[in-house]
Amino acid sequence: QVQLVESGGTLVQAGGSLRVACATSGRTFSYYAMAWFRQAPGKEREFVAAINWSGGNTYYADSAKGRFAISRDNAKNTVYLQMNSLKCEDTAVYYCAASIGILSDKPGNYMYWGQGTQVTVSS
């Protein structure tokens, strides 16, 4: 079992930056591929970014490429999402997820989920 707790979500102005974090506990963090998803009101949960167990391989949604960066610190059992040049359409609840296996943009491939952290981007 892996427990995931997101933090760092807040209200930020468009064009600003924000870093959210996901702290994990339970089984060995470094075994897992990690990902960030987000869900806006009335919309389906969508993939944002993923990172493999070592941090050497990352994968981004087109909407995140060039603006967001996913990273992990296995010594701290934490994964991060640095978000720059934020837009109003980035407003959503951001969830981290964990999976044993290859990187994926499919929510169904992730077995553990956090409760989410709200990111609101104002114009």
C-alpha positions in Angstrom: 0.0 0.0 0.0 1.2 3.5 -0.9 -0.3 6.7 0.6 0.0 9.9 -1.4 -0.5 13.4 0.0 -0.5 16.4 -2.3 0.3 19.9 -1.2 1.1 23.4 -2.6 -2.1 24.2 -4.4 -3.2 27.8 -4.1 -4.5 30.8 -6.0 -2.0 32.3 -8.4 -2.3 34.9 -11.1 -2.0 34.1 -14.8 1.6 34.1 -16.0 2.8 33.1 -12.5 4.5 30.0 -11.3 3.7 27.3 -8.7 5.2 24.1 -7.5 3.0 21.4 -6.1 4.4 18.4 -4.3 3.3 14.8 -3.5 4.7 13.1 -0.5 4.4 9.4 -0.3 4.6 6.8 2.4 4.3 3.0 2.6 6.1 0.8 0.2 9.4 1.8 -1.4 8.8 5.0 -3.4 11.6 4.3 -5.9 9.8 1.3 -7.2 7.0 3.4 -8.6 6.4 5.5 -11.7 4.7 8.6 -10.7 2.3 10.9 -12.5 0.3 14.1 -12.2 -3.3 14.3 -13.5 -5.8 17.1 -13.1 -9.5 17.5 -13.2 -11.4 20.7 -13.8 -15.1 21.1 -12.9 -17.3 19.3 -15.3 -14.4 17.7 -17.1 -12.8 14.3 -17.1 -9.5 13.7 -15.3 -6.6 14.4 -17.7 -3.0 13.4 -17.8 -0.4 16.1 -17.2 3.0 14.5 -16.7 4.7 11.3 -15.6 8.2 10.3 -14.5 9.8 6.9 -14.2 11.3 5.3 -11.1 14.7 6.9 -11.5 13.7 10.3 -12.8 15.6 9.6 -16.0 12.5 9.5 -18.2 9.6 11.9 -18.3 6.4 12.2 -20.4 4.2 15.2 -20.8 0.8 16.1 -22.2 0.9 18.6 -25.0 -0.7 21.2 -22.8 2.2 20.9 -20.3 5.2 20.7 -22.6 7.5 23.7 -22.3 5.7 25.0 -19.2 5.6 22.3 -16.6 8.3 20.1 -15.3 7.9 16.9 -13.2 10.7 15.7 -11.0 11.2 13.4 -8.0 13.5 13.1 -5.0 13.6 9.4 -4.0 15.5 10.3 -0.8 12.5 12.4 0.3 9.8 10.1 -1.2 8.4 13.1 -3.0 7.4 14.0 -6.6 7.0 17.6 -7.7 5.3 19.4 -10.5 6.8 22.8 -11.3 4.2 24.9 -13.3 5.3 28.1 -15.1 3.5 30.5 -17.3 0.2 29.4 -15.8 -3.0 30.0 -17.7 -6.6 30.2 -16.4 -7.3 26.9 -18.2 -4.8 25.3 -15.8 -7.3 25.7 -13.0 -8.1 22.3 -11.7 -7.6 19.8 -8.8 -4.2 18.3 -9.3 -3.7 14.6 -8.3 -0.6 12.5 -8.1 -0.7 8.9 -8.8 1.7 5.9 -8.5 2.1 2.8 -10.6 4.5 -0.1 -10.9 5.3 -0.3 -14.6 5.9 1.8 -17.6 5.0 5.5 -17.9 1.4 5.9 -19.0 -1.1 8.7 -19.6 -4.1 6.4 -18.7 -5.6 6.9 -15.2 -6.5 3.2 -15.2 -2.8 2.2 -15.2 -2.2 3.9 -11.8 -3.1 2.0 -8.7 -2.6 4.6 -6.0 -4.0 8.1 -5.9 -3.8 11.1 -3.6 -6.8 13.3 -2.6 -5.7 16.2 -4.8 -4.7 19.8 -4.3 -6.6 22.8 -5.8 -4.8 25.1 -8.2 -6.7 28.2 -9.2 -5.3 30.6 -11.8 -6.9 34.0 -11.9 -6.8 36.5 -14.8 
